[in-house]
Amino acid sequence: MVAAVVAVAACSAGDTPKVDSTASAPVAAVMPRPATPSDSACPRDGTWKRCALEDRVVKSGLAFKPAGDSMKVAYLSVPGVRYKIGLTASMVAFFYTDTVAAEKDVTALDRFRLTPRGDTIGAWKSVPSDVIWSGNLVAVLFDASATQIERIRLTITAGAPQPLSEAAKAAKAAADTQTVQKLPPMPAR
C-alpha cells in the first residue's frame, strides 16, 4: 500500500508538460450552421402556405410533422394535408388560394365539426377536437390535448406571415451582403 501512495505522489509531483508556443495550432474547418425552421423560404405574402404553418407550429414547441399524404373531403373544394402532432394527435390542414374561397366552403358547414349542417356522420374518422379557421387556412384537429389545441390555436390565429416592410427588407439585404466575421481557432485544452 505504501508503494501505491509513493507511485501516486511521484506522478503528481512531476512537471506539467510545456506547451510549445511556436507550434501552430490545428485549424478547424468552419462548419456552416445547420438549417433551422426559421430559415423558411416561404413567400411572405399574407397567406398561409404549408411551409409557414409547419415553421410556426414547430416554433411553438410541438412535435409536428407531415404524415405524407393528403385527404379529400367531398364538401371542401381543396384537399387537406395530414399532420401528426405528438404521439396521438393529428391535424388536417386545408390551404385555400384566398380567404374568400375558404369562407365560401366554411360558412355552409357546422363550425364545430366541419361537416354539413344536419350531417350526423361526417367525413372524419372521429369527432374533431377543434376546428380553426384563419384567413385562407382551415385546420381540423383530432385527439388533441388541451395544451396542443391551445398552442396550435394561438399559432394559427396569430395570422399568416405578413410581407416584410421596406425597412426590414433593407436590413435583411444589408445583413445578407455583410461578410461573416471569422474567429481565430481555439486550441483544445
N, C-alpha and C positions, 0 to 999 in steps of 0.2 A: 504494500500500500504506500509505503514511503517512496518507492521508486516511481509510482504513478504521480505523486504530488510533485516530485522533483522534475519529472518529464513535462508536466503542465507548466510549472514555473519557468522552465528553460525555454519552452515555446513562446510563452507570453513575454519573456524578458528580451527577446530578440529585437533587432532594429526593424522598424517598419520599412517596407520597400520604398525606394526613392523613385519618384516619377521623373522621367526624362522630359524636361520642358521643351527640348528642341525637336522631339519626335512629333510628327504631325498626327493629329487626331483623325480617326477614320471619318470620312464624310458620309453622312447618311443620305440616302436618296429622299427627295421631297415627295411625299405621298399626297395626292390630292384628297381633299375632304370628300367622304362618300356623300352621295346624293341623299337629301332629306325630303320629307313630304312638302316642305315649304319651297322647294325648288321647282314648283309646278310650272309647266309651260302652257298652262291653260290660258286661253284668251280671257281677259278681264273685261267683259262687255255688259255686265249686269244681269246675265242669265246663268242659270245653273247648268253645269256640264258635269260629266262623270268624274273627271279629274278634280274639279273643285270640291265636289261633295266628299270624295274619298280623302282629299287633303284635310278638309275641315274636321271630319269625324275622327281621323287618326290624331289630329292635334287635340281633340277633346279628351284623349286618353283611352279610348275604347279599342279593343281588339276588333278590327273591322277589315274584311277582305271580300272581294268579289267571289261569288260562288261559281262563276264561269259560264253561266247560262242566262237566258232571258225567258220572260214569261209573257204570253199574250192573253189578255183578258177581253172577252167579247164586247163589253160595253165601254172599253177605253180605246182610244184611237192610236195609241203608241204602245210598243212593247215595253215591259218593265225589266229592269236589270236586278238580278238577285244578289243579295249580300248576306254574309254570315257575320253575326255580331256575338263575340264571346263564344261560349261553349254551346248554348242552346238557342239563342235568339236569332232571328233573321229579319230581313227587310227587302221589300221590292220597291225600287225607285223608278218612277215614270218621268222621263225628261221630255217635255214638250218644246216646240220651237219658240213659243212665246206664252205670255200669261193669258192671252185671250183664248188660245187653244185649250189650255189647262182648265180655264174657267168653264168653257163650253162642256167639257166632259164631267167635271166635278159637281157643278151646280145641279145636275139632273140626278145625282146619287145621294144615298144616305151618307151623311158626313162622318158618322161614327164607324161604319162598317165598310164604306166604299163599295156598296152594292146598290143596284137599282131599288128605289123605294118599293116596299112591299115584298121584296125577294127574301125568302127565309133561308135559302141555301147558299147562294153566292158562289163565287169562283175561287174562294180561298180555302186552303187546307184546314184552317181553324179560324176562330174569331180573331180579328185583328186586335192587338194590344193598343194601337194608336194609329191614327191617320194624320199626317202632317202635310199641309199644302202651303207652299211659299213660292210665289211668282210662277215660274214655268216648271216647278218640281212638285210632284205628289209622291209621298213616301208612305208605305204601309208597313208597320212593324208587327211582328208575330213573336209570341213567347218571350217578350222583353220584360226585364225587371223595371221597377220604378226608377232606378238610377239610370239605366240605359235609355229609357223613354225621355227622362229629363234632359240628359246630355244631348241626345240627338235632336230633341225638340228645340233646345236652345241653339244648337249648331245651325239648324236649318232655318229657323225663324229669324235669325240674325240677318238673313238676306244673302243673296248671291254676291260674289266678289265684284266690287264696283270698279269701273275704269280708273286708272291712275290719274291724278291731277297733273297738270303741266309741270308743277314744281317737283312732284315725285318722279315724273318721267326724266326730268333733267338730272335729278340727284342719282337716279339709277344709272343713267347713261354715264355720268361722271364717275361713279363707282366702278362701272364695267371697264372704263378706259384706264383707270389707275393701275399702276404696277403693284404687284404684291411685294410687300417688304419681306426679304429673306433674312431669317435669323441665323446667327453663326451656329455651327454644330455644337452640340452639348456632349462632352465626353462622358462616358458611362462611369459610374462610381462603384 
